[in-house]
Amino acid sequence: MKDILIREINLSELHDFQFHLLKFYAEIEHTLHVKKIEDLVHEFYTKGIILIAKDDSKDKIIGFLCAIESFSIYANGIFGVINELYVTPDYRSQKIGRKLIHSLLKIAKENQWNRIELDTPEVEKSAKTIKFYHNEGFVEVGLRLKKTLKY
């Protein structure tokens, strides 16, 4: 297996990360306003956790995981939310997603999170993704709904 490093992103890598984020959103058919991405990524960098997987031999980002700490009564306090997880197609099925999750689990333990939650795309579009998360010990807990607010 190639030398794959998992670590938190550096500020100097945000531009390269944005490129991969846009590829991820295109793959899941999510619309994102490209004009806002730089500001959004920088703000997330200051508030959340961005883990990257790098192929050390090529010094390039090949995957990432974005998470944020949250708090709720139902979760008995502090917990984490995985917002995005992506591995570039050429590196899939090499346990990189698993390594990203395990790196987040270390952060969760350090910060005493009670659980980690995430959303997936629609079930019919993400059977393989859901199977991956089941294999990593995640269980379904219900349906998450959203209401988009316009200002």
N, C-alpha and C positions, 0 to 999 in steps of 0.2 A: 504494500500500500504506500502511496505517496506520503510525503511529509505534510500533514495537514495540521495547522495550528488553529486553536480556538482561543479567542481572547476578546476583550472589550475593544471597541473601535477607537481610533485616535481621531482627533479633530481634523487632521490633515487628510484623512481617508473619506471624509463625508461626501465629497464630489463623486468619487468612484462608487461609493455605496448607493448614491442616488440613481446612478445608471442601472444597477442591479435591482433596485426597488422598482423602477419603471418597468423592467423586464418581467418581474414578478407580477405586477399589476396587469400588464398586458396578457400574461398567461392565464390569470384568473378572470379576465374580462372585467376589471374594475377600472372605472374612470377616475382619473386624478388630474387636477388642474396643474399642469407642468409649471406654470408660472409661479405657483405657490410652493412647489416642492422644496426648494432650497431653504426657505424660511421654516417650513414644517419640520424638515429633517433636523435643522439646527436646534429648533425648540425641543424636539424629542430627545436629541442628544443631551440637552441640559436637564431634562426631567426624567428620562427613562434609561433603559439599558439596551445597548445595541451590541450584540455579540457577533463577531464575524468569524467565518472559517476561511483560512487562506491556504492556498497551495504554495508552500514555502519555496518550492523549486522554481515557481513562475512568478512569485510575489504578486499574486492576484487574488481578489476576493472571489470565492466560489460558493458562498452561502452566508446566510445571516439569520439572526433571531432578534426580534425586538420585543421587549417586555417592559411593563411598568408596574410599580408597586401601588396597591390599592388597599382600602380598609372597608370592612363592613361588619355589621353585627352578625349576619347569617354565617359569615366565614370565621367567626370568633376572633376577629381582629385583622391583622395584616395578611395580605395574600398577594400573589403575583398574577398578572394577566399577560399571556403571550398574544401580541398583536399581529405579528408577522413571523413566518418561518419559511425560508426559501433556500433551495439548493439548486445551482445551475444544472441543466439537464445532463451535461457530460459527466457530472460527479454524483449523480443519483445512484442509489443502491450500493453505496460505499460506507454507510453508517455515519455520514456527516450530520444529518438531521439529529440522529441519536446523540452524537457528541455535543451538538449545540444544546440540546435539552439537558444533558447531564451537566454541562457547564452552568446552565441556569439553575439546576438543582443545588449546586454548591453555593451559589449566590443566595438562593432561597434559604438554605440552612443557616448561612452566616447572618441573614437578616430576620430569621425566625418567622418566615412565612408559614401560614397554616395550610396553604394549598396553592395550586396554580390552576388557573382557568384559561380557556381559549375558545374561540369560535372557529368554525370551518365554513367554507363555501357550502352551497346547497348540497344535500346528501347525494343526489343523483350525479353531481359533478365531482364529488370528492370521496368516493368509496375507498380508493387507495390511501388517501390522506387520513381518513378516519381509521382505517385498519392500522396504519402506522402509529397513530396516537393510542389506540387500544393496546398495541404491542408494547408501548412505553408506559402502560399503567393508567392511562386516562380513562374515565368512564363518563357516559352521557348522564347529564343531570337535568335535562329539560330543554326547553326551547327558548332561545334568546330572541327578543324582538327589538326593533328600533323605530324611532320616529325622527326623521330628518327635519331639522329646524332651519329656516331661511331667515336671514336678517338683511 
